[in-house]
Amino acid sequence: MSKHFLSPLIFFIAFLLYSANAEAQEKELPGELKPFLPKGYELLDFVEGDLNADQKKDAILILKAPGEDTAMDMDLKRPFLLLSRQADGKLKLEKRNDNLVMCKSCGGVFGDPYESVTIGKKGFSISFYGGSNWRWGYDYTFTYNAEKKNWFLTREQQTHYNSSDPDTGKESDIEETELGIIPIEKFNVDPPHNESKWKVTAVKSYFYDSPKMGSKPRKGYLIKGDQVTAIRELTNFVEVSFQNKKEEFSSGYVLKSSLQKIK
């Protein structure tokens, strides 16, 4: 996650992000990409570049529904199309996912959360930013696997902070080992809430900012018998929310080995 989310110049940067988004929507779609624009959708953004390290120019299209700004349905889908260059030089629709891009209203008070999509080495990254007093940012990186001939989620970076005090924000970095195997067509940027209940079985179970084995835990911890609500279950960690007797909430990643799911 880029460090600009924690900069004191947050309002200036927010303006730049808005300007960049507006500029993206004014891009002119190249002629060879126009046939891939499905009926009933308009262009939100597109990028071109090598997505699978074959030295050929591929493309990504991000679409939106016409009249999205004034539509009564605020959760309209934004299809994500990945086009790959074939041996004959023509483009082919390789992947489509209607749940990969956040909706226009998903950014909360801040507005449209879509920030950018960039093509990197053997894949791409897509970024979102939003919130109100509490701001958040998400970067998702997908990498091409030549053996499986598909793109998989390999990294998720998060930033959360209060707009009145950006320097006290938290960042977390989730790598492929914790994410599991998520192909591009199965990814959902807004998955169903977990909300399962877990009981602490260890004498102490510490909170972590990032779910990485061997990383340094926070000072805060849970004790044996505490019950938590899962936000998300990963490979070795569970992201949880905990309410103490004073009705104060804490959240973070806890080692799954120190927990037991309550059936």
JOZIDA-V900897 format. One record per run of one state. SS is the DSSP state (helix for helix, strand for strand, loop for the rest). FROM is the first residue (numbers start at 1). LEN is the number of residues. If there is no record, write none. Layout:
BEGIN
ss->{SS:SS}
from->{FROM:FROM}
len->{LEN:LEN}
END
This chain:
BEGIN
ss->{loop:helix:loop:helix:loop:helix:loop:strand:loop:strand:loop:strand:loop:strand:loop:helix:loop:strand:loop:strand:loop:strand:loop:strand:loop:strand:helix:loop:strand:helix:loop:strand:loop:strand:loop:strand:loop:strand:loop:strand:loop:strand:loop:strand:helix:strand:loop}
from->{1:3:7:10:26:31:35:41:50:58:66:80:86:91:98:104:111:114:121:123:132:134:146:150:163:165:176:180:183:184:187:197:201:204:207:208:209:221:224:227:234:237:244:249:256:259:262}
len->{2:4:3:16:5:4:6:9:8:8:14:6:5:7:6:7:3:7:2:9:2:12:4:13:2:11:4:3:1:3:10:4:3:3:1:1:12:3:3:7:3:7:5:7:3:3:2}
END
